[in-house]
């Protein structure tokens, strides 16, 4: 953990502004607005970001950024990273809540020797991901690791 941030408290601000029907804007200082609203299953429209998607997206993004942070000191040369995430919203005790978020990272490393350090970094992601630690939902990581093809690295076969 970076000693400059260890044991400090941070604050993040956003503003939600209603615009029309079941749509609005989410903003934060110095950042572009995001059009938000209810998903179709809650009488909204599919073209805007729903809170449910933003929550799943926050966990997905945090997993990626945490992995990058943990992989770098292990000498992992990342060739590619992509992850899909899916959240399950269901009624528990009469109240809807996100009960599970599954993140499926696909990590491409430069060499076979980097698979193990990448795997070790991924094993520590959930414990260090702020978003995973902040939600009630069970967060499951199902990573896949591959090595970049030699022709993509410029080697002759």
Secondary structure as UniProt FT lines:
FT   TURN            3..7
FT   STRAND          15..20
FT   TURN            21..22
FT   STRAND          23..27
FT   TURN            29..30
FT   STRAND          34..37
FT   HELIX           40..42
FT   TURN            46..47
FT   HELIX           51..72
FT   TURN            73..75
FT   STRAND          78..92
FT   TURN            93..94
FT   STRAND          95..109
FT   TURN            112..113
FT   HELIX           114..123
FT   HELIX           125..128
FT   HELIX           130..134
FT   STRAND          138..141
FT   STRAND          144..147
FT   HELIX           150..153
//
